[in-house]
Amino acid sequence: MREIVDEHLDAVAGESRPVDLVRTWAQPVPAQVICELLGVPYANRARFQGHALDLFRLDRTPEQAAAAYSAVHEFVRDLVAAKRVAPADDLLSGLTASDLTDEELVNIGFVLLGAGLDTTANMLALGAFTLLTHPGAADVLRAEPGWAIEELLRYHSVIPFTVRAALADVELDGERIAAGECVTVCLPEANRDPARFPDPDVLDLLRPSAGHVAFGHGVHQCLGQQLARVELQVALPALVTRFPSLRLAVPAADVTMRAGSLVRGVDELLVTWED
């Protein structure tokens, strides 16, 4: 993962400034990590990443979305077939030794892609944006990356909600929820609950943020949460260490948030720095 991050930081350094960190760093890093997990051959990774990123473009037409879905589905199906013939040291190869069908393996690969790419990419971009708009935050991140990452996850909560079904009648804060009814749980609101986190709207990278629900809660917690944590703990400190003078190239107010997406993030993050 460090090699992947360093490779893309080299790419950032070689771009003409200002550089969009979303396009050059936040998106390709988790895409490359997913390629490693799935065992995508290196020669095919650029094509695979291109199709995968097309899945999450907000400006795509329905036809483009369908084409991207078909392209990724076909790619993963071909990859599963190749792993059946010549398994290697990767997740898909390991799963070919199970009783899962090809269709199930393709679906697993697709879910891994959807769950592990767009969410982490947006958290990386939002994390970088936050570091660049809070003086001293980068220094705290370098010194205490574990604490800082948990607070960034609490502070941003890129997944806005989850849904649960009541297994029995229950009353919560005076509201009766009948068995079988669904409840929408707002994760950002839970992570800004003043009863759990004092001054919840304040970013405190040394805050004890254990217990946040950015990855959900209970048996349905995100299965990839530790992978996401490691990516954030590697990529964000590497960014501010490689570019200690990194700063926004536009006013913070001009950085626009994504619209029309279930995953919170920024459209682009233009930055510059001194050599």
Backbone as JSON, one array per atom type, in Angstrom:
{
  "sequence": "MREIVDEHLDAVAGESRPVDLVRTWAQPVPAQVICELLGVPYANRARFQGHALDLFRLDRTPEQAAAAYSAVHEFVRDLVAAKRVAPADDLLSGLTASDLTDEELVNIGFVLLGAGLDTTANMLALGAFTLLTHPGAADVLRAEPGWAIEELLRYHSVIPFTVRAALADVELDGERIAAGECVTVCLPEANRDPARFPDPDVLDLLRPSAGHVAFGHGVHQCLGQQLARVELQVALPALVTRFPSLRLAVPAADVTMRAGSLVRGVDELLVTWED",
  "N": [[0.82, -1.2, 0.0], [1.95, 1.23, 0.74], [3.76, 1.53, -1.34], [1.98, 1.89, -3.47], [0.75, 4.32, -2.71], [3.0, 6.03, -2.7], [3.7, 5.91, -5.39], [1.57, 7.26, -6.6], [1.76, 9.73, -5.4], [4.13, 10.55, -6.56], [3.13, 10.89, -9.12], [1.41, 13.04, -8.67], [3.31, 15.0, -8.04], [4.48, 15.33, -10.51], [2.61, 16.66, -12.04], [1.2, 19.56, -13.67], [0.74, 22.52, -11.85], [-2.23, 24.23, -10.66], [-3.11, 21.13, -8.98], [-5.5, 18.56, -9.17], [-6.4, 16.83, -6.46], [-8.33, 14.87, -6.11], [-8.63, 13.53, -8.56], [-5.99, 12.72, -9.14], [-4.99, 11.39, -6.95], [-6.73, 10.71, -4.65], [-8.78, 9.11, -5.79], [-7.38, 7.14, -7.49], [-5.7, 5.73, -5.67], [-7.22, 3.99, -3.75], [-8.44, 2.49, -5.78], [-6.31, 1.15, -6.95], [-5.52, -0.4, -4.78], [-7.73, -2.11, -4.52], [-7.38, -3.47, -6.9], [-5.06, -4.91, -6.26], [-6.08, -6.58, -4.25], [-7.99, -8.1, -5.65], [-6.37, -9.27, -7.49], [-5.83, -8.27, -10.06], [-4.2, -8.35, -13.15], [-1.19, -6.5, -13.73], [-0.86, -5.26, -16.22], [-3.44, -4.85, -17.04], [-4.58, -3.07, -15.35], [-4.95, -0.27, -15.63], [-7.01, -0.08, -17.5], [-9.06, -1.44, -16.13], [-9.34, 0.2, -13.84], [-10.19, 2.53, -15.05], [-12.74, 1.79, -16.05], [-13.93, 1.18, -13.6], [-13.91, 3.61, -12.17], [-15.57, 5.05, -13.8], [-18.01, 4.07, -13.05], [-18.72, 5.55, -10.85], [-18.89, 8.16, -11.58], [-20.52, 11.26, -11.45], [-21.55, 12.73, -13.49], [-22.35, 11.12, -15.51], [-24.33, 9.69, -18.15], [-27.42, 7.73, -18.25], [-26.95, 5.75, -20.16], [-24.17, 5.69, -20.28], [-23.64, 4.87, -17.67], [-24.74, 2.28, -17.69], [-23.08, 1.11, -19.59], [-20.61, 1.24, -18.27], [-21.12, -0.4, -16.06], [-21.55, -2.86, -17.36], [-19.03, -3.23, -18.53], [-17.29, -3.46, -16.3], [-18.43, -5.68, -15.06], [-18.06, -7.67, -17.0], [-15.27, -7.66, -17.08], [-14.58, -8.52, -14.47], [-15.75, -11.03, -14.54], [-14.19, -12.33, -16.52], [-11.81, -12.25, -15.13], [-12.31, -13.92, -12.93], [-12.61, -16.35, -14.28], [-10.0, -16.67, -15.23], [-8.62, -16.95, -12.8], [-9.61, -19.34, -11.92], [-8.34, -21.11, -13.63], [-5.6, -20.53, -13.29], [-4.74, -20.01, -10.34], [-3.63, -17.47, -8.06], [-1.85, -15.5, -5.57], [-4.12, -14.03, -4.2], [-7.28, -12.49, -3.29], [-9.55, -13.31, -4.87], [-8.54, -15.63, -6.08], [-8.2, -17.27, -3.84], [-10.86, -17.64, -3.13], [-11.81, -19.15, -5.22], [-11.33, -21.73, -4.54], [-13.41, -22.47, -2.98], [-16.93, -23.42, -2.64], [-18.29, -21.59, -4.09], [-20.13, -20.23, -6.84], [-19.33, -19.14, -10.22], [-20.86, -16.87, -10.79], [-21.46, -15.95, -8.24], [-18.89, -15.33, -7.33], [-18.23, -13.27, -9.1], [-20.1, -11.37, -8.29], [-19.21, -10.91, -5.67], [-16.72, -9.75, -6.19], [-17.61, -7.45, -7.44], [-19.04, -6.17, -5.4], [-16.97, -5.71, -3.58], [-15.52, -3.86, -5.03], [-17.38, -1.73, -5.3], [-17.85, -1.07, -2.61], [-15.35, -0.52, -1.58], [-14.01, 1.41, -3.05], [-15.21, 4.01, -3.92], [-16.12, 5.06, -1.45], [-13.78, 5.14, 0.21], [-12.15, 6.73, -1.41], [-13.5, 9.21, -1.35], [-13.37, 9.77, 1.36], [-10.62, 10.08, 1.66], [-10.22, 12.4, 0.1], [-11.87, 14.28, 1.45], [-10.61, 14.18, 3.92], [-8.07, 15.24, 3.3], [-8.84, 17.81, 2.48], [-9.85, 18.79, 4.91], [-7.53, 18.78, 6.51], [-6.11, 20.76, 5.22], [-7.53, 23.01, 5.78], [-7.53, 23.45, 8.45], [-5.46, 24.84, 10.57], [-2.41, 23.51, 11.78], [-3.38, 20.93, 11.89], [-2.21, 19.0, 10.23], [0.24, 18.54, 11.45], [-0.54, 17.3, 13.84], [-1.67, 15.0, 12.76], [0.59, 13.72, 11.67], [1.95, 13.1, 14.02], [0.12, 11.62, 15.58], [-1.36, 9.5, 14.01], [-3.31, 7.46, 14.25], [-5.26, 8.32, 16.19], [-6.02, 10.68, 14.91], [-7.15, 9.85, 12.45], [-9.43, 8.43, 13.27], [-10.94, 10.51, 14.36], [-11.33, 12.09, 12.08], [-12.94, 10.35, 10.61], [-15.19, 10.25, 12.27], [-15.94, 12.94, 12.18], [-16.62, 13.42, 9.54], [-18.09, 11.21, 8.28], [-18.88, 9.75, 5.68], [-20.84, 8.09, 4.63], [-24.22, 8.61, 4.6], [-26.48, 7.42, 5.83], [-28.0, 4.47, 7.26], [-30.05, 1.51, 7.24], [-32.28, -0.2, 9.34], [-34.23, -3.0, 10.44], [-36.84, -3.54, 12.73], [-36.88, -6.17, 15.02], [-38.64, -6.77, 16.96], [-41.46, -5.33, 18.75], [-40.81, -2.07, 19.87], [-40.13, 0.74, 21.97], [-38.82, 3.89, 21.54], [-37.51, 6.76, 22.77], [-40.12, 7.75, 23.15], [-41.33, 7.09, 20.77], [-43.12, 4.64, 19.05], [-42.05, 1.69, 17.59], [-42.92, -0.76, 15.44], [-42.64, -4.34, 15.2], [-40.92, -5.47, 12.37], [-41.03, -3.08, 11.03], [-39.13, -0.61, 9.26], [-36.29, 1.4, 10.03], [-34.63, 4.38, 9.45], [-31.35, 5.23, 10.01], [-29.45, 7.94, 10.85], [-26.21, 8.36, 10.29], [-24.22, 10.5, 10.37], [-25.51, 12.28, 12.17], [-25.58, 10.75, 14.5], [-22.87, 10.6, 14.99], [-22.37, 13.21, 15.61], [-23.52, 13.6, 18.03], [-24.05, 15.36, 20.93], [-24.28, 14.23, 23.43], [-22.63, 12.12, 23.38], [-20.23, 12.95, 22.22], [-18.52, 15.61, 23.27], [-18.81, 19.06, 22.29], [-19.37, 18.48, 19.46], [-19.25, 19.49, 16.85], [-16.8, 20.5, 16.53], [-13.59, 20.0, 15.24], [-11.32, 17.85, 16.59], [-8.43, 16.45, 16.6], [-7.18, 14.93, 18.48], [-9.11, 13.88, 19.99], [-10.79, 11.38, 21.93], [-12.24, 9.27, 19.96], [-13.39, 6.81, 19.86], [-16.05, 4.56, 19.34], [-17.52, 5.86, 17.47], [-19.81, 5.77, 14.66], [-19.19, 5.62, 11.97], [-18.69, 3.47, 10.33], [-20.97, 2.03, 10.59], [-22.78, -0.19, 12.83], [-22.81, -2.91, 15.17], [-23.62, -6.3, 14.11], [-23.72, -5.79, 11.45], [-21.7, -4.11, 10.72], [-19.33, -2.41, 8.6], [-17.49, -4.58, 6.61], [-15.07, -4.01, 5.47], [-13.78, -2.15, 7.02], [-11.31, -2.09, 8.39], [-9.45, -2.23, 6.36], [-10.0, 0.21, 5.08], [-9.25, 1.97, 7.14], [-6.48, 1.48, 7.3], [-5.65, 2.32, 4.76], [-6.24, 5.08, 4.95], [-4.57, 5.77, 7.09], [-2.09, 5.35, 6.0], [-2.06, 6.84, 3.58], [-2.85, 9.6, 4.04], [-0.98, 10.76, 6.01], [1.33, 10.4, 4.43], [0.85, 12.1, 2.29], [0.9, 14.76, 3.43], [3.43, 14.74, 4.41], [5.08, 14.38, 2.19], [4.48, 16.71, 0.79], [4.98, 19.26, 2.44], [4.34, 21.98, 2.31], [1.88, 22.08, 1.21], [-1.15, 23.46, 0.0], [-4.48, 24.82, -0.42], [-5.48, 25.7, -3.71], [-7.49, 27.31, -4.34], [-10.05, 29.42, -2.84], [-11.39, 28.11, 0.21], [-14.15, 28.17, 0.35], [-14.88, 27.85, -2.26], [-14.61, 25.24, -2.87], [-16.5, 22.66, -3.89], [-19.13, 20.54, -2.74], [-20.02, 17.14, -3.45], [-22.91, 16.49, -5.37], [-26.02, 14.76, -5.67], [-25.22, 12.2, -4.97], [-24.92, 9.28, -2.94], [-22.74, 9.07, -1.37], [-20.78, 11.12, 0.54], [-18.66, 13.79, -0.46], [-16.07, 15.69, -2.2], [-16.16, 17.57, -5.24], [-13.83, 18.29, -6.69], [-10.41, 18.87, -5.73], [-8.38, 21.29, -5.74], [-4.98, 21.92, -5.5], [-1.81, 23.36, -4.5], [1.76, 23.95, -4.1], [4.97, 24.81, -2.63], [8.17, 24.3, -4.08]],
  "CA": [[0.0, 0.0, 0.0], [2.87, 2.38, 0.74], [4.28, 1.66, -2.71], [0.9, 2.47, -4.28], [0.61, 5.73, -2.33], [4.17, 6.76, -3.17], [3.6, 5.98, -6.85], [0.61, 8.31, -6.99], [2.32, 11.02, -4.98], [5.06, 10.9, -7.63], [2.32, 11.4, -10.22], [0.98, 14.38, -8.27], [4.46, 15.9, -8.15], [4.79, 15.56, -11.92], [1.53, 17.39, -12.7], [1.24, 21.02, -13.68], [-0.09, 23.06, -10.77], [-2.75, 23.44, -9.53], [-3.39, 19.71, -9.21], [-6.73, 18.06, -8.55], [-6.06, 15.65, -5.66], [-9.34, 13.83, -6.27], [-8.34, 12.77, -9.78], [-4.63, 12.19, -9.22], [-4.54, 10.7, -5.73], [-7.78, 10.13, -3.81], [-9.47, 8.04, -6.51], [-6.58, 6.0, -7.95], [-5.07, 4.92, -4.61], [-8.06, 2.83, -3.39], [-8.68, 1.65, -6.96], [-5.14, 0.27, -7.08], [-5.57, -1.36, -3.67], [-8.72, -3.12, -4.9], [-6.73, -4.29, -7.93], [-4.18, -5.84, -5.56], [-6.89, -7.58, -3.56], [-8.64, -8.98, -6.61], [-5.38, -9.92, -8.33], [-5.9, -7.8, -11.44], [-2.85, -8.25, -13.73], [-0.74, -5.12, -13.8], [-1.05, -4.72, -17.56], [-4.85, -4.55, -17.26], [-5.12, -2.26, -14.25], [-5.4, 1.05, -16.08], [-8.33, -0.26, -18.13], [-10.01, -1.79, -15.07], [-9.58, 1.38, -13.01], [-10.98, 3.46, -15.83], [-14.12, 1.33, -16.03], [-14.44, 1.25, -12.23], [-14.17, 5.01, -11.82], [-16.74, 5.48, -14.58], [-19.21, 3.67, -12.32], [-19.05, 6.51, -9.8], [-18.98, 9.52, -12.11], [-21.84, 11.84, -11.23], [-22.02, 13.39, -14.71], [-22.59, 10.12, -16.55], [-25.71, 9.47, -18.6], [-27.84, 6.36, -17.97], [-26.29, 4.86, -21.11], [-22.77, 5.55, -19.85], [-23.66, 4.07, -16.45], [-24.98, 0.89, -18.09], [-21.87, 0.63, -20.28], [-19.57, 1.04, -17.26], [-21.5, -1.59, -15.3], [-21.31, -4.04, -18.2], [-17.59, -3.38, -18.73], [-16.69, -3.97, -15.08], [-18.97, -7.03, -14.85], [-17.36, -8.57, -17.94], [-13.87, -7.73, -16.68], [-14.47, -9.38, -13.29], [-16.08, -12.4, -14.96], [-12.99, -12.87, -17.17], [-10.79, -12.41, -14.1], [-12.67, -15.12, -12.19], [-12.29, -17.5, -15.13], [-8.54, -16.81, -15.24], [-8.19, -17.44, -11.49], [-9.97, -20.77, -11.85], [-7.33, -21.86, -14.38], [-4.26, -20.31, -12.73], [-4.89, -19.23, -9.12], [-2.43, -16.78, -7.56], [-1.95, -15.1, -4.17], [-5.04, -12.91, -4.1], [-8.56, -12.85, -2.69], [-10.39, -14.08, -5.78], [-7.96, -16.97, -6.23], [-8.53, -18.03, -2.65], [-12.28, -17.97, -3.13], [-12.11, -20.16, -6.25], [-11.22, -23.05, -3.92], [-14.64, -22.71, -2.24], [-18.02, -23.93, -3.47], [-18.98, -20.46, -4.71], [-20.24, -20.28, -8.29], [-18.72, -18.01, -10.91], [-21.72, -15.69, -10.63], [-21.27, -15.46, -6.87], [-17.57, -14.71, -7.26], [-18.32, -11.99, -9.81], [-20.84, -10.45, -7.42], [-18.33, -10.54, -4.56], [-15.75, -8.79, -6.73], [-18.32, -6.2, -7.72], [-19.34, -5.55, -4.11], [-15.7, -5.19, -3.05], [-15.2, -2.67, -5.8], [-18.28, -0.64, -4.95], [-17.75, -0.68, -1.2], [-14.0, -0.14, -1.17], [-13.39, 2.41, -3.91], [-15.79, 5.36, -3.84], [-16.16, 5.53, -0.06], [-12.43, 5.49, 0.67], [-11.67, 7.86, -2.22], [-14.11, 10.44, -0.85], [-12.83, 10.05, 2.69], [-9.27, 10.62, 1.46], [-10.32, 13.78, -0.38], [-12.38, 15.1, 2.54], [-9.56, 14.26, 4.94], [-7.06, 16.2, 2.83], [-9.48, 19.14, 2.54], [-9.91, 19.18, 6.31], [-6.17, 19.08, 6.96], [-5.65, 22.01, 4.61], [-8.34, 24.14, 6.26], [-7.4, 23.54, 9.9], [-4.03, 25.05, 10.88], [-1.82, 22.6, 12.76], [-3.95, 19.58, 11.83], [-1.26, 18.08, 9.59], [1.25, 18.18, 12.46], [-1.16, 16.32, 14.74], [-1.81, 13.75, 12.0], [1.91, 13.07, 11.58], [2.34, 12.62, 15.35], [-0.85, 10.65, 16.11], [-2.24, 9.17, 12.89], [-4.44, 6.63, 14.66], [-6.27, 9.19, 16.8], [-6.5, 11.67, 13.93], [-8.0, 9.21, 11.45], [-10.73, 8.14, 13.88], [-11.69, 11.77, 14.46], [-11.77, 12.47, 10.73], [-14.06, 9.47, 10.26], [-16.36, 10.72, 13.03], [-16.28, 14.3, 11.78], [-17.17, 13.48, 8.18], [-19.13, 10.19, 8.06], [-19.23, 9.9, 4.26], [-22.1, 7.37, 4.38], [-25.17, 9.43, 5.36], [-27.49, 6.7, 6.61], [-28.18, 3.04, 7.08], [-31.43, 1.12, 7.51], [-32.45, -1.39, 10.16], [-35.61, -3.47, 10.64], [-37.09, -3.95, 14.11], [-37.22, -7.59, 15.17], [-39.73, -6.85, 17.94], [-41.99, -4.02, 19.09], [-39.92, -1.34, 20.77], [-40.4, 2.16, 22.1], [-37.57, 4.63, 21.63], [-37.76, 8.2, 22.94], [-41.54, 8.04, 23.01], [-41.83, 6.65, 19.46], [-43.31, 3.19, 18.99], [-41.61, 1.04, 16.35], [-43.5, -2.1, 15.42], [-41.82, -5.4, 14.62], [-40.97, -5.5, 10.92], [-40.88, -1.75, 10.46], [-37.75, -0.18, 8.99], [-35.88, 2.67, 10.61], [-33.44, 4.97, 8.84], [-30.44, 5.74, 11.03], [-28.56, 8.96, 10.29], [-24.89, 8.16, 10.89], [-23.57, 11.76, 10.76], [-26.15, 12.83, 13.37], [-25.11, 9.97, 15.64], [-21.47, 10.97, 15.24], [-22.35, 14.58, 16.14], [-24.39, 13.61, 19.22], [-23.32, 15.98, 22.03], [-24.3, 13.37, 24.61], [-21.53, 11.14, 23.23], [-19.0, 13.66, 21.86], [-18.62, 17.03, 23.62], [-18.49, 19.97, 21.18], [-19.23, 17.54, 18.34], [-18.99, 20.16, 15.57], [-15.4, 20.94, 16.56], [-12.61, 18.97, 14.88], [-10.26, 17.68, 17.58], [-7.75, 15.24, 16.14], [-6.72, 14.16, 19.65], [-10.31, 13.47, 20.72], [-11.07, 9.94, 21.98], [-13.41, 9.12, 19.09], [-13.86, 5.43, 19.85], [-17.49, 4.46, 19.47], [-18.23, 6.48, 16.36], [-20.52, 4.79, 13.84], [-18.94, 5.9, 10.55], [-18.74, 2.2, 9.62], [-22.14, 1.31, 11.05], [-22.73, -0.71, 14.2], [-23.34, -4.26, 15.36], [-23.17, -7.38, 13.22], [-23.72, -5.31, 10.07], [-20.63, -3.14, 10.49], [-18.6, -2.55, 7.34], [-16.46, -5.62, 6.67], [-13.8, -3.49, 4.98], [-13.39, -0.96, 7.78], [-9.88, -2.08, 8.74], [-8.74, -1.87, 5.13], [-10.14, 1.66, 4.91], [-8.43, 2.64, 8.15], [-5.07, 1.38, 6.93], [-5.43, 3.21, 3.61], [-6.22, 6.46, 5.44], [-3.4, 5.95, 7.96], [-0.9, 5.38, 5.15], [-2.1, 7.84, 2.51], [-2.93, 10.99, 4.48], [0.32, 11.23, 6.5], [2.29, 10.44, 3.33], [0.57, 13.3, 1.5], [1.36, 15.99, 4.08], [4.89, 14.63, 4.59], [5.69, 14.6, 0.88], [4.24, 18.11, 0.4], [4.74, 19.99, 3.69], [3.79, 23.32, 2.05], [0.64, 21.9, 0.44], [-2.25, 24.37, 0.35], [-5.52, 24.94, -1.42], [-5.21, 26.65, -4.79], [-8.7, 28.13, -4.45], [-10.64, 29.63, -1.52], [-12.09, 26.94, 0.73], [-15.58, 28.31, 0.04], [-15.1, 27.48, -3.66], [-14.55, 23.78, -2.99], [-17.91, 22.25, -3.89], [-19.44, 19.19, -2.31], [-20.7, 16.33, -4.44], [-24.37, 16.49, -5.35], [-26.61, 13.63, -6.37], [-24.52, 10.96, -4.64], [-25.15, 8.82, -1.58], [-21.47, 9.14, -0.65], [-20.39, 12.52, 0.68], [-17.3, 14.06, -0.89], [-15.88, 16.93, -2.92], [-16.06, 17.37, -6.68], [-12.4, 18.34, -6.98], [-9.64, 19.51, -4.67], [-7.23, 21.89, -6.39], [-3.94, 22.27, -4.53], [-0.5, 23.74, -4.99], [2.78, 23.9, -3.06], [6.28, 25.34, -3.0], [9.22, 23.28, -4.23]],
  "C": [[0.87, 1.26, 0.0], [3.45, 2.61, -0.66], [3.23, 2.31, -3.61], [0.75, 3.95, -3.99], [1.78, 6.54, -2.87], [4.15, 6.93, -4.69], [2.68, 7.12, -7.28], [1.02, 9.68, -6.48], [3.38, 11.49, -5.98], [4.29, 11.5, -8.81], [1.81, 12.8, -9.92], [2.11, 15.38, -8.47], [4.8, 16.24, -9.6], [3.74, 16.33, -12.68], [1.81, 18.89, -12.71], [0.28, 21.54, -12.61], [-1.03, 24.15, -11.27], [-3.14, 22.03, -9.95], [-4.68, 19.34, -8.5], [-6.39, 16.77, -7.8], [-7.09, 14.54, -5.79], [-8.96, 12.92, -7.44], [-6.99, 12.06, -9.72], [-4.22, 11.32, -8.04], [-5.67, 9.99, -4.98], [-8.51, 8.99, -4.5], [-8.55, 6.88, -6.9], [-5.96, 5.15, -6.84], [-5.97, 3.76, -4.18], [-8.38, 1.93, -4.58], [-7.53, 0.67, -7.15], [-5.1, -0.78, -5.97], [-6.57, -2.47, -3.98], [-8.14, -4.04, -5.98], [-5.81, -5.32, -7.29], [-4.97, -6.96, -4.9], [-7.48, -8.6, -4.53], [-7.64, -9.71, -7.5], [-5.49, -9.54, -9.78], [-4.49, -7.71, -12.01], [-2.46, -6.8, -13.97], [-1.03, -4.48, -15.16], [-2.49, -4.29, -17.82], [-5.42, -3.54, -16.26], [-5.63, -0.9, -14.7], [-6.79, 0.96, -16.7], [-9.39, -0.56, -17.07], [-10.35, -0.57, -14.22], [-10.43, 2.4, -13.75], [-12.45, 3.08, -15.84], [-14.73, 1.51, -14.63], [-14.78, 2.68, -11.84], [-15.35, 5.57, -12.6], [-18.04, 5.13, -13.86], [-19.69, 4.76, -11.36], [-19.05, 7.95, -10.29], [-20.4, 10.05, -11.96], [-22.41, 12.47, -12.49], [-22.33, 12.4, -15.83], [-24.07, 10.06, -16.9], [-26.12, 8.04, -18.22], [-27.17, 5.35, -18.91], [-24.84, 4.62, -20.71], [-22.68, 4.7, -18.58], [-23.83, 2.58, -16.78], [-23.74, 0.3, -18.76], [-20.76, 0.36, -19.27], [-19.86, -0.21, -16.44], [-21.18, -2.86, -16.1], [-19.82, -4.31, -18.36], [-16.92, -3.97, -17.49], [-17.15, -5.4, -14.83], [-18.25, -8.03, -15.74], [-15.9, -8.75, -17.53], [-13.71, -8.68, -15.49], [-14.79, -10.82, -13.64], [-14.87, -13.06, -15.64], [-11.89, -13.13, -16.14], [-11.06, -13.66, -13.27], [-12.3, -16.37, -13.0], [-10.78, -17.75, -15.16], [-8.03, -17.37, -13.93], [-8.54, -18.91, -11.31], [-8.88, -21.61, -12.52], [-5.96, -21.75, -13.72], [-4.37, -19.43, -11.49], [-3.55, -18.64, -8.67], [-2.67, -16.41, -6.1], [-2.81, -13.86, -4.05], [-6.38, -13.43, -3.61], [-9.42, -13.71, -3.61], [-9.86, -15.5, -5.97], [-8.29, -17.84, -5.03], [-9.97, -18.49, -2.65], [-12.64, -19.01, -4.2], [-12.0, -21.58, -5.69], [-12.46, -23.4, -3.1], [-15.71, -23.27, -3.17], [-18.83, -22.8, -4.1], [-19.01, -20.62, -6.23], [-19.53, -19.08, -8.9], [-19.54, -16.74, -10.72], [-21.57, -15.09, -9.24], [-19.92, -14.77, -6.71], [-17.55, -13.35, -7.97], [-19.03, -10.96, -8.93], [-19.99, -9.99, -6.24], [-17.31, -9.51, -5.03], [-16.38, -7.43, -6.96], [-18.61, -5.44, -6.43], [-18.06, -4.96, -3.49], [-15.32, -3.89, -3.74], [-16.06, -1.49, -5.37], [-18.09, -0.14, -3.54], [-16.38, -0.11, -0.85], [-13.35, 0.94, -1.99], [-13.94, 3.81, -3.64], [-15.8, 5.91, -2.42], [-14.79, 5.99, 0.41], [-11.88, 6.68, -0.11], [-12.23, 9.18, -1.69], [-13.63, 10.78, 0.54], [-11.41, 10.59, 2.61], [-9.34, 12.09, 1.04], [-10.83, 14.71, 0.72], [-11.35, 15.25, 3.65], [-8.5, 15.27, 4.56], [-7.6, 17.62, 2.91], [-9.51, 19.66, 3.98], [-8.54, 19.56, 6.85], [-5.69, 20.43, 6.44], [-6.44, 23.23, 5.09], [-8.32, 24.27, 7.77], [-5.91, 23.66, 10.25], [-3.56, 24.11, 12.0], [-2.32, 21.18, 12.67], [-2.97, 18.58, 11.22], [-0.19, 17.64, 10.58], [0.71, 17.14, 13.42], [-1.28, 14.97, 14.03], [-0.49, 13.0, 11.93], [2.28, 12.42, 12.92], [1.43, 11.51, 15.85], [-1.83, 10.24, 15.01], [-3.46, 8.34, 13.29], [-5.58, 7.45, 15.23], [-6.88, 10.1, 15.75], [-7.45, 11.05, 12.92], [-9.37, 8.9, 12.03], [-11.57, 9.4, 14.02], [-12.16, 12.25, 13.1], [-12.95, 11.62, 10.29], [-15.33, 9.9, 10.99], [-16.86, 12.04, 12.47], [-16.99, 14.34, 10.44], [-18.26, 12.46, 7.89], [-19.67, 10.24, 6.63], [-20.49, 9.14, 3.86], [-23.19, 8.04, 5.22], [-26.15, 8.64, 6.22], [-27.37, 5.21, 6.38], [-29.6, 2.72, 7.5], [-31.43, -0.16, 8.35], [-33.93, -1.73, 10.27], [-35.75, -3.95, 12.08], [-37.51, -5.42, 14.16], [-38.35, -7.8, 16.15], [-40.27, -5.44, 18.16], [-41.06, -3.34, 20.1], [-40.36, 0.11, 20.82], [-39.08, 2.88, 22.34], [-37.88, 6.12, 21.67], [-39.21, 8.56, 22.66], [-42.14, 7.63, 21.69], [-41.94, 5.13, 19.44], [-42.91, 2.68, 17.61], [-42.1, -0.4, 16.4], [-42.54, -3.1, 14.79], [-42.02, -5.42, 13.1], [-40.83, -4.14, 10.27], [-39.4, -1.4, 10.28], [-37.5, 1.2, 9.58], [-34.63, 3.13, 9.88], [-32.6, 5.62, 9.93], [-29.47, 6.7, 10.38], [-27.2, 8.89, 10.98], [-24.2, 9.48, 11.25], [-24.19, 12.38, 12.01], [-25.69, 12.08, 14.61], [-23.68, 10.36, 16.0], [-21.31, 12.42, 15.69], [-23.26, 14.71, 17.37], [-23.61, 14.2, 20.39], [-23.33, 15.16, 23.31], [-23.16, 12.35, 24.57], [-20.2, 11.84, 22.98], [-19.16, 15.14, 22.21], [-18.13, 17.92, 22.47], [-18.32, 19.18, 19.87], [-18.93, 18.2, 17.01], [-17.57, 20.71, 15.49], [-14.5, 19.77, 16.18], [-11.49, 18.96, 15.91], [-9.56, 16.37, 17.28], [-7.15, 14.42, 17.27], [-7.9, 13.7, 20.5], [-10.38, 11.93, 20.8], [-12.36, 9.66, 21.22], [-13.9, 7.69, 19.0], [-15.36, 5.41, 20.07], [-18.25, 5.2, 18.38], [-18.83, 5.39, 15.46], [-20.34, 5.08, 12.35], [-19.0, 4.63, 9.71], [-19.98, 1.39, 9.99], [-21.93, 0.76, 12.45], [-23.29, -2.13, 14.22], [-22.84, -5.25, 14.33], [-23.1, -6.93, 11.77], [-22.68, -4.21, 9.84], [-19.91, -3.45, 9.19], [-17.49, -3.58, 7.48], [-15.09, -5.1, 6.25], [-13.26, -2.34, 5.81], [-11.91, -0.94, 8.12], [-9.02, -1.76, 7.52], [-8.8, -0.36, 4.91], [-9.28, 2.42, 5.89], [-6.95, 2.63, 7.75], [-4.76, 2.3, 5.74], [-5.35, 4.67, 4.05], [-4.97, 6.73, 6.26], [-2.1, 5.99, 7.16], [-0.92, 6.61, 4.24], [-2.08, 9.29, 3.01], [-1.62, 11.5, 5.08], [1.36, 11.33, 5.39], [2.1, 11.7, 2.49], [1.17, 14.54, 2.14], [2.85, 15.94, 4.39], [5.62, 14.91, 3.29], [5.59, 16.07, 0.46], [3.94, 18.94, 1.65], [4.15, 21.38, 3.49], [2.48, 23.26, 1.27], [-0.44, 22.85, 0.94], [-3.29, 24.35, -0.76], [-5.14, 25.98, -2.45], [-6.39, 27.57, -5.04], [-9.21, 28.4, -3.04], [-11.44, 28.4, -1.08], [-13.58, 26.98, 0.38], [-15.9, 27.89, -1.39], [-14.98, 25.98, -3.9], [-15.96, 23.24, -2.83], [-18.05, 20.8, -3.46], [-20.17, 18.45, -3.42], [-22.22, 16.43, -4.26], [-24.87, 15.26, -6.09], [-25.92, 12.31, -6.09], [-24.84, 10.58, -3.21], [-23.88, 8.87, -0.74], [-21.01, 10.59, -0.64], [-18.94, 12.7, 0.25], [-17.21, 15.41, -1.56], [-15.73, 16.62, -4.41], [-14.6, 17.33, -7.14], [-11.71, 19.09, -5.86], [-8.34, 20.04, -5.29], [-6.23, 22.39, -5.36], [-2.67, 22.72, -5.26], [0.48, 23.71, -3.83], [4.04, 24.56, -3.57], [7.28, 24.21, -3.1], [10.29, 23.45, -3.16]]
}
